[in-house]
Amino acid sequence: MSQARIIDGKAFAQNLRDRLALQVADLRSTGAKGGQDLVPGLAVVLVGENPASQVYVRSKGQATVAAGMRSFEHKLPDTTDQATLVALVEKLNRDPAVNGILVQLPLPAQIDPAVVIATIDPAKDVDGFHVENAGRLALGLPGMVPCTPLGCMMLLRDVLGDDLRGKRALVLGRSTIVGRPMASLLLAADCTVTIAHSRTQDLPEECRRADILVAAVGRPEMVRGDWIKPGATVIDVGINRVPHADPAAAAEGRTRLVGDVHFAEAMTVAGAITPVPGGVGPMTIACLLLNTLTATCRQNGVPLPGSVPEADTAAP
Ligand SMILES: Nc1nc2c(c(=O)[nH]1)N[C@@H](CN(C=O)c1ccc(C(=O)N[C@@H](CCC(=O)O)C(=O)O)cc1)CN2
């Protein structure tokens, strides 16, 4: 029985981070303005004590520093009100040392994420969630592209090559963070794109038509092997924590991470597949660094370094 190629997102992300670090070092010396080094600065804001968010924010800070950028971490209590958070974002918008702003999601219930995201200066919106950047992507204009879909596109291009024209792509999930921007990027690459969701009829059959299947639905192992077209490229965006497979370990409260795709089944059908962990997840942070470098260059009228991939835009 044939086995799919495992797409090593961890290695790809590390390679991208290494290349970005070289470009940042170059920018520091050659991009100097007014006698001062040009150092990209990323501000990450965490509200509350969600354990997963704490891990992600710590990793983002470490990755930022490792790339030679400045990291500004702002940790606010769980009880923070919306006005306080909005005021912090406005302050970061005005700070010239801050080129990128990211507010870690999810936010506590008393805060409307749409209001906070709308406050971020679109030029510093390294998450690409601001309505201006979302609109730009949907309209095929350059802007900031959300990190996870951007990372998925890089992995896809690495496996399939740059020419994705005419491929049938199915995006399972219509979130504003992954599903919708992913569909826009695939459309910009001239794929024939379907967005499937909870109301889609005969989901397995829709999936089986896809040359590229992107699962971003947040349901552990929902996509089974017989939903996959033989040879298809499968990008699994899901990160779901489930009880450990060994009942004794599960009884001790131990868990494991699984994606939205049943990996063992998919391995025997797909042509290539991202694992969970070690697939798409690490690309999210690497692309955050890429977006921060891109934002810094654009804000300072400096050309993007040649050896760093231009962040995918929907253009032309
Ligand atoms: N403002 C944002 N909030 C959130 C985003 C985002 O892009 N912007 N995405 C997710 C969380 N996230 C980054 O913030 C993220 C998720 C997963 C990973 C990752 O590397 N996962 C590892 C496994 C990690 C583990 O063991 O738990 C993997 O898949 O290999 C990085 C970043 C929600 N919030």
The ligand as an ORCA input file, in Angstrom:
! r2SCAN-3c Opt
* xyz 0 1
  N      -3.951     36.733     16.891
  C      -3.914     35.416     16.592
  N      -4.465     34.521     17.434
  C      -4.427     33.206     17.101
  C      -3.797     32.764     15.905
  C      -3.245     33.727     15.047
  O      -2.700     33.424     13.941
  N      -3.309     35.041     15.423
  N      -3.677     31.401     15.632
  C      -3.989     30.426     16.649
  C      -2.886     30.046     17.586
  N      -1.511     30.138     17.082
  C      -0.945     31.347     17.002
  O      -1.342     32.300     17.604
  C      -0.703     28.973     16.885
  C      -1.257     27.710     16.936
  C      -0.428     26.581     16.821
  C       0.933     26.709     16.649
  C       1.839     25.524     16.610
  O       3.003     25.659     16.309
  N       1.336     24.329     16.945
  C       2.155     23.146     17.068
  C       1.658     22.316     18.247
  C       1.739     23.091     19.526
  C       1.265     22.281     20.742
  O       1.929     21.325     21.089
  O       0.232     22.685     21.314
  C       2.060     22.282     15.816
  O       1.002     22.287     15.161
  O       3.045     21.621     15.510
  C       1.476     27.966     16.587
  C       0.659     29.087     16.702
  C      -5.135     30.931     17.523
  N      -4.978     32.269     17.929
*
